[in-house]
Amino acid sequence: MLRSMFQIYVNGSGKAFEFYKKAFDGEVVYQPSNDDNVSIDDIKYDHSELNVYGQILAVSEARMLDYPNYENETPLIHGNNVQLCLNFSREEADKVKKAYEVLNEDAIKPGTLESVDFSPCLFSLIDKFGVSWCLFTE
């Protein structure tokens, strides 16, 4: 196996890509080129990738769920059966806190940054793009 990745499908993939890049200080692995005159709100990626602390986060427009038959679009359903979890060392609590500040902005289900039995720094939320996250330190 070459690698594994988290693949998310959203409406507004251009905006989501920049949102996650900011939340995780993500490094661009692959981003299709765009016309400079196109608004970020109008950009729709078939595929894009960010390096998020050594893991790949792939962001695609929801229509890609039906690739290659776009005319049969499956509606995007925000579910609660998958959550993307990132576990950091205690020394990396600043990364968890920064991601929390960004991801919690306009979240569908806002979270609280808190201390729990197994982690002194944890949050869980569903962000404004419908992606469920849990980030915590050991």
N, C-alpha and C positions, 0 to 999 in steps of 0.2 A: 504494500500500500504506500502510495506517495504521500498522502496527507488526508486529514479529515477537516471538515469545515462546518460551521453553523450557516445554514442557508435560510434567509428570511424573505418572505414575499409581502410587499406592502403596496399601498396606493401612494404614489408620490416618492418613488425610489431616489430621485435626484436629491430631494430635500432630506430624506431619511439618511442617505449616504453621508451628507455633510453633518447631520445631527449626530450620528454615531462616531464619525471621525472626531468631532469635538468632544463627545462624552468620554472616549477612550484614548485620546491622543493617537488615533489610528493612523497608520502609515498606508498610503495607497499602494496596493499590489496591482490592481487592474481597475481602470476607470476609462470607459470609452470617451473619445474626444467629443466635444460639443461645440456648437456654434456659440461664440461669445455673446451674441445678441439674444440668446434664448434665456428666458427667466428660469431660475432654479425650480420654480413651481411647475414648469412645463417639461422638465427633463424626466424621462422615463427610461431606466436602464433595463436591458434584457439581462445583463449580468454585470456586476461590479464586485470588487473585493477589497477589504481592509485587513491589515495585520493588526490584531488587537492583542497586544501583549504576547505575541508568538502564536496566536490562534487566528484562523481565517474566518472573518465574518463576511459572507456573501450576501449582497443586497440586490434583489430583482423586483421588477414591477409585477404586481399580482397577476397580470395577464399571462405571465410565463407559466403559471400553473397548468395551462392548457396548450403549451408548446407541442407541436407546431400549428395547432388548429385554433387560432385566436378567435375565430367566429363562434366557437362553442365555449365562451368564457364561463368558467366556474366562478361563482361569487366568492369573494374573500370572506372567510368566516373567522372571526377572532375567537379562538377557543381557549380552553384552560387546561389542556392535556399535555402541553409542552412548555417548559420553562428553560431559558438559557441561564446557566449558573456559572459564575466565575468565582473561584476560590483563591484568595490572595494570602500572603504571609501577613503577620501582624504589622511588620514594618511597612507594608504597602497600604495602610489604611487611608492614606491621602488619595490614592487612586479610587478607592471605593467611594469616598466622600465626594470627589470631583464628578464621578459618573452619576452619583445620586443627584447632585445639583442639576445636571443637564437632563437626565432621563425623567426626573420627576416633574419637569416643566410641562404643563398641560397634559399630564398623564391621565389616561382613561380611568385607571385605578391607582391613585397616588399611594406611595409608600411612606414609611417612617424609618429614618436611620436610627437604629437601636442596638442595644446590647442584649444578647440572649445567652442561654446556658452554654452553647457551643461556640459562640463568637462574640467578641466585644464590639464588633462593627459589622452590621448587616442591614440590608434593605431588600424588599421584594415589592415589585410593582408591575403594572402593565402600562407601557409608555404610550404616547400619543399616536403611534403607528400600530398599536394593538399587539406589540411584542412583550411577552412576559419575561421579566428578568429577576434574578436573585444574585446579588453580589455580597460577599462576606470575607472576613479575614478568619484565619484559623485561631 
